[in-house]
Amino acid sequence: MLRVAIVGCGGMARTYRKTYAGLPGVEWSLAVDVNADELGRCVDAGAKRTSTRFEDALADDIDVVDVSTPNHLHADQAIAALKAGKHVIVQKPISNSLADADRIVDAAERSDRHAGMFMSSYNNPLIWDIKQLIEEGKLGTIQAIHARDSHRGGLRATPGAWRGDRKLTGGGSFIQLSIHAINLIRFFLNERISEVIAIQQNTLSPNIGGDDLTACIARYPSGVVGTFTSAYASDGVERAIYGTKGRICLSKSDRVLNLNLDEPFHGNIIHYDTPCKDAVLQHRAAAYDDPTCSCNGQRRFIESVLRNESPRFHVLDGRNDLAVVDAVYRSGEQNGAPVRVQYRETKPKLQANVYLNNAASQQPVMQTAQGA
């Protein structure tokens, strides 16, 4: 039985905390939060006990620590959990600075525990179909990509809230929003950004201490050129990939897909027997707290622990996502000067985890967790 502590039970954690209560062979042993009302709701959702003290998550009867606190707390809490012999999964971004992200990776390299990152995009089976589509060459040679991550949270920001504090978040809209797209496009292309040129500003969100608008042009080693935009004063989530044989455009938080394909494609969600032009597919991803979905991020991290495999999304990935963010902010501070991205390499001590592109065909191992 794997015993889980969630540290920071509000915010994004509200959408998935019930997952741990529903996974076989897993017990949601502890909920940690400073908000008593939030802890009461956790008990209703399946938590066995609660605490307002982070140190209780380091107790001997805890195996896995889920760190979902504000950005500036991630590093110290993740490192303490790893030192205490816990498996750790950290909410994105894994920290509010590249230096602290390096500290987490250092701790993970010294530990024999698993250290993963949660990115909500991958709970959607449609994402895995797109990955398969690209790998099968259905789009041909990729020429360009575009990603926009925005919402009007900056207009509604509360004075004094941690999300509006540039030091606590590590920036503004780009670190909070575009980090999703940076990670996802790297996953799709199997390629990392080499250089960025960026501009940033804050003209409409007075309670946001960092940027409320950032636009970035990114170069990839293969010649692909990407544009990334984040905004806190307007709406719109989009991903588009353009190739010599077709294109795909995702919108409405990855729920609507527009496709142009020269060839048939058979996936789990995307399925066409003939070429398609301006085909529109509407799909609603499984709920974040649905433990039966094989794409569920918490489930997949638990499965990597049970298999003794490196997590598909390791804290090193989170560190390298922050390297892109760091380069974008440095370019913006230098009036759009080109900045190279400084990546970190490491060899995982654990066996690599290969996830089948056909998500529905993956054989779950959760049943083997019974009595573990």
SVG drawing of the C-alpha trace seen along z (x, -y; Angstrom):
<svg xmlns="http://www.w3.org/2000/svg" viewBox="-17 -50 41 58">
<polyline fill="none" stroke="black" stroke-width="0.4" points="0.0,0.0 1.4,-3.4 0.5,-6.1 0.3,-9.6 0.4,-13.1 -0.8,-16.0 0.9,-19.3 -1.2,-22.2 -4.7,-21.0 -6.3,-24.1 -5.9,-25.6 -5.1,-23.1 -5.0,-20.3 -8.8,-20.6 -9.2,-19.1 -7.2,-15.9 -6.9,-15.3 -9.7,-12.7 -7.6,-10.6 -5.5,-9.2 -8.6,-8.2 -9.7,-6.2 -6.5,-4.4 -6.3,-0.7 -3.4,0.0 -3.1,-3.7 -4.2,-5.5 -4.6,-9.2 -3.1,-9.3 -2.6,-13.0 -3.8,-16.3 -1.6,-19.3 -2.9,-22.9 -3.0,-26.1 -6.7,-26.5 -8.9,-24.7 -11.9,-24.8 -9.9,-23.2 -8.8,-20.5 -12.4,-19.8 -13.3,-19.3 -10.3,-17.0 -11.7,-14.7 -15.0,-14.7 -13.1,-13.7 -11.3,-10.8 -8.2,-12.0 -7.6,-9.9 -6.2,-12.7 -5.1,-16.3 -2.5,-18.7 -1.4,-22.3 2.3,-21.3 4.4,-20.3 6.7,-18.3 3.9,-15.8 4.3,-14.8 7.8,-13.5 6.6,-11.0 7.5,-7.3 4.0,-6.3 4.1,-8.4 5.6,-7.0 4.7,-9.7 4.5,-13.4 2.6,-15.5 3.8,-19.1 1.1,-21.5 1.9,-24.6 2.8,-28.0 5.9,-28.1 8.3,-29.6 7.7,-26.7 8.3,-23.8 12.1,-23.5 12.5,-23.3 9.5,-21.0 10.5,-18.7 14.1,-18.5 13.0,-17.8 10.7,-15.0 13.4,-13.4 15.9,-13.6 13.3,-11.9 13.1,-9.0 9.8,-9.9 8.8,-9.7 7.9,-13.2 5.6,-14.6 5.8,-18.4 3.2,-20.7 4.4,-22.9 6.5,-25.0 8.7,-23.0 10.1,-26.1 10.1,-29.9 13.7,-30.1 16.2,-28.1 18.6,-27.9 16.0,-26.3 15.0,-23.9 18.7,-22.9 18.6,-22.2 15.6,-19.9 17.4,-18.0 20.5,-17.7 18.4,-16.2 16.8,-13.8 20.1,-12.7 21.3,-11.9 18.1,-10.1 17.0,-6.6 13.4,-7.8 11.3,-8.9 10.9,-12.6 8.3,-13.6 6.4,-16.6 2.6,-17.1 1.5,-18.8 -2.2,-18.8 -2.1,-18.7 -1.3,-15.0 -4.5,-14.0 -6.1,-14.4 -5.9,-11.3 -6.1,-13.6 -2.6,-14.8 -1.2,-11.3 -3.0,-10.8 -1.4,-14.0 2.0,-12.7 1.4,-9.5 0.2,-11.4 3.4,-13.4 5.7,-10.4 4.0,-8.6 4.8,-11.5 1.2,-12.4 2.1,-16.1 5.3,-15.6 8.2,-17.8 7.3,-20.3 8.0,-23.9 6.3,-26.0 4.4,-25.9 2.3,-28.5 1.1,-28.4 -0.9,-31.0 -1.8,-30.6 -3.9,-33.4 -6.8,-34.2 -8.0,-37.4 -6.8,-36.5 -4.6,-39.6 -7.6,-41.8 -9.1,-40.0 -6.0,-39.6 -6.3,-40.2 -3.8,-42.7 -1.2,-40.9 -1.9,-37.4 1.1,-35.2 0.3,-34.8 0.7,-38.5 4.1,-38.6 6.9,-38.4 9.4,-37.1 7.1,-34.3 5.9,-33.1 9.3,-33.7 7.8,-36.1 4.2,-36.6 2.1,-35.2 4.9,-33.5 6.1,-31.3 2.6,-30.5 0.9,-29.9 3.3,-29.4 5.3,-26.7 2.5,-24.4 3.1,-25.0 6.9,-24.9 6.7,-21.4 4.0,-20.2 5.6,-21.3 8.9,-19.7 6.9,-16.5 5.2,-16.7 8.4,-17.5 10.9,-15.5 13.1,-18.6 14.1,-21.5 14.2,-25.2 17.7,-26.4 17.3,-30.2 14.7,-32.8 13.9,-36.4 11.2,-38.0 9.4,-41.1 7.4,-41.5 5.3,-44.2 2.6,-44.8 0.2,-47.5 -3.2,-46.2 -2.7,-44.1 -1.7,-46.4 -1.9,-43.6 0.4,-41.4 4.0,-42.1 5.5,-40.5 4.6,-40.4 1.0,-40.4 2.0,-39.9 5.0,-38.2 5.6,-37.2 8.5,-35.0 10.0,-33.7 11.8,-30.4 14.3,-28.6 14.7,-24.8 17.9,-23.1 16.0,-21.4 14.9,-24.8 11.4,-24.8 10.4,-28.3 7.9,-28.7 5.9,-31.5 4.8,-31.5 2.4,-34.1 1.2,-34.5 -1.3,-37.0 -3.1,-37.9 -5.6,-40.4 -7.2,-38.5 -8.5,-35.0 -7.4,-32.1 -5.6,-28.8 -4.3,-27.6 -1.7,-25.2 -0.9,-24.8 1.6,-22.7 2.2,-23.2 3.8,-20.6 4.4,-19.9 1.6,-17.3 -0.9,-18.8 -1.7,-20.9 -3.4,-20.6 -4.8,-23.4 -6.0,-22.9 -8.1,-25.4 -10.4,-25.9 -8.0,-24.3 -7.2,-21.3 -10.9,-20.4 -11.4,-21.4 -9.2,-20.1 -9.1,-21.4 -7.2,-19.1 -5.9,-19.1 -4.4,-15.7 -3.3,-14.4 -3.4,-10.8 -5.7,-8.6 -4.9,-8.3 -6.2,-5.9 -5.8,-6.8 -7.9,-6.5 -9.6,-9.8 -8.6,-11.0 -9.8,-8.5 -10.0,-9.1 -10.1,-6.5 -9.6,-9.1 -7.7,-12.4 -9.5,-15.3 -9.7,-19.0 -10.8,-21.4 -12.2,-18.6 -13.3,-19.7 -13.2,-17.3 -14.6,-18.2 -13.4,-16.2 -13.6,-16.6 -10.7,-15.3 -11.3,-12.9 -11.7,-14.6 -8.4,-15.2 -9.7,-13.2 -10.7,-10.2 -8.2,-7.4 -9.6,-5.0 -8.1,-7.1 -4.7,-5.6 -3.5,-9.2 -4.2,-10.4 -1.0,-12.1 -1.1,-11.0 -2.0,-7.4 0.9,-7.3 3.3,-8.6 2.2,-6.0 2.6,-3.3 6.2,-4.5 6.9,-4.0 5.4,-0.5 7.3,0.4 10.5,-1.2 10.7,-3.2 11.7,-6.8 8.7,-9.1 7.7,-10.1 7.8,-13.7 10.9,-14.0 11.8,-17.0 14.7,-17.4 12.1,-18.1 10.7,-20.8 14.1,-22.3 14.7,-22.5 11.3,-24.1 12.4,-26.7 15.6,-27.2 13.5,-28.3 11.5,-30.6 14.7,-32.1 16.0,-32.7 12.8,-34.4 12.8,-36.7 16.5,-37.6 15.8,-38.4 12.9,-40.6 15.1,-42.4 17.6,-43.0 15.0,-44.5 14.6,-41.3 18.2,-40.3 18.7,-36.6 19.4,-34.4 20.5,-30.7 18.8,-28.3 21.1,-26.5 19.9,-23.0 21.0,-20.4 21.7,-16.8 21.7,-13.8 21.4,-10.1 18.5,-8.7 19.5,-5.9 16.2,-4.2 15.0,-2.3 13.5,-4.6 9.7,-4.6 8.3,-4.0 4.7,-5.0 2.8,-3.6 1.5,-6.3 -1.8,-4.4 -2.8,-5.4 -5.9,-3.1 -3.8,0.0 -1.4,-0.5 -1.8,2.3 -2.4,0.7 -0.5,2.1 -2.7,0.6 -4.1,3.9 -0.7,5.1 -0.5,2.4 -3.0,4.3 -1.1,5.4 2.2,3.8"/>
</svg>
